[in-house]
Amino acid sequence: MDVTNIEVSSVEILRTNSPKVVTQNTQQVTPELVSEVIRQYYYRTPAVADDEELILAWAGSQKREQTKRKYYHFGQKLLDWVRNEGIPDLRLLQQPKLLEFIASWGEVSPYTKSNQILMLRSLWSYGSGENVGYFLRNIASTINYDNFSELPKAERYLEDWEMAKLAQAAKQLGGKHWLVFSLLFYSGMRVGEVGRVTVPGDEPLKPKEDYPGLYWHNFQWQFDPTPEDRQRGYYTIKFRGKGGKYREIGLDHQTSSQFKKYRGMASDKMPVFPNMSPDPKKRGLPLSDRAIKRLIQDISEVAKIEFSCHWLRHSHATRAVDSKSIFEVQDQLGHRKSDTTKGYVRPKKDAGTGTVLPRF
């Protein structure tokens, strides 16, 4: 083949198309956008309009009044932190920010941390539920935590050496620290029965009272004289207990004498532990349960022993059953069933019941 006779047609060189520039959607994520996405997903609007309504609805969904108050105040704590971070709406939060919020709590007891993480998970679970539809997804569900609230009640107990160390720390701090510590342990009362407890009311900044706290009219002196001491006696304390029911308990002679000396000339209308806050709305009222817990936390930090107010109650029960019947301890603690009281008592680790059996 004669290659010289081949005709080559002219070839048109086509330009390559310039690459398409993929533009990223720069639409800003806003609470309104999140609401619209949720509305399209659920074919309806969310059941609450904003963060404040969510917190109120979430707290109000709890059964007990104390739990409602606890959840409401935790929700306000979260909102305050979020606003200080410059975030206008909870729906704009991502999980890393939630972890920052947890880190902002600082050094708290593992039980406090566990309970607060449980509340955080509960809030997002509630808000992302189909019947509420406020959050697009539950970003708190994968936050890990140690569920200390599931610790068996009988294990929430303080050994004798721990109690001695805590008592020493309470005496070292003095004042209300030692008095509150003594009252909680020797009476077996709940912290919500000693401190004033309030829950959110129907109107903003107007809380509804749940437990009023202790006043001296709650204390009645009962003379129990002996030939050696004609002034010997003890206090009985009548107060509003769990479930709103009033009950009356006795306080041992030594602690009663301590409180009688502390009372001095205070009238029946005076609170046992008055609030000395500069806020005129709080000054003169009984200390709140949160303030009582802070006093106990001070003792914990000085003694370097982790415990809570309720641990004193468990420790009271375990020691009391050595000399009192389970029914007497049940009455002192205000339990409806003796099985509840039994759950508070830690079995003794000793040589066992075989020590009282006959030998063969």
Secondary structure as GFF3:
##gff-version 3
##sequence-region A 1 360
A	DSSP	three_ten_helix	3	5	.	.	.	ID=ss1
A	DSSP	alpha_helix	31	42	.	.	.	ID=ss2
A	DSSP	alpha_helix	51	60	.	.	.	ID=ss3
A	DSSP	alpha_helix	65	84	.	.	.	ID=ss4
A	DSSP	three_ten_helix	90	92	.	.	.	ID=ss5
A	DSSP	alpha_helix	95	103	.	.	.	ID=ss6
A	DSSP	alpha_helix	110	127	.	.	.	ID=ss7
A	DSSP	three_ten_helix	148	150	.	.	.	ID=ss8
A	DSSP	three_ten_helix	153	155	.	.	.	ID=ss9
A	DSSP	alpha_helix	160	173	.	.	.	ID=ss10
A	DSSP	alpha_helix	176	187	.	.	.	ID=ss11
A	DSSP	alpha_helix	191	194	.	.	.	ID=ss12
A	DSSP	beta_strand	197	203	.	.	.	ID=ss13
A	DSSP	beta_strand	206	211	.	.	.	ID=ss14
A	DSSP	three_ten_helix	216	218	.	.	.	ID=ss15
A	DSSP	beta_strand	219	223	.	.	.	ID=ss16
A	DSSP	beta_strand	233	240	.	.	.	ID=ss17
A	DSSP	three_ten_helix	242	244	.	.	.	ID=ss18
A	DSSP	beta_strand	246	250	.	.	.	ID=ss19
A	DSSP	alpha_helix	253	263	.	.	.	ID=ss20
A	DSSP	alpha_helix	289	303	.	.	.	ID=ss21
A	DSSP	alpha_helix	309	320	.	.	.	ID=ss22
A	DSSP	alpha_helix	326	333	.	.	.	ID=ss23
A	DSSP	alpha_helix	338	344	.	.	.	ID=ss24
A	DSSP	three_ten_helix	353	356	.	.	.	ID=ss25
###
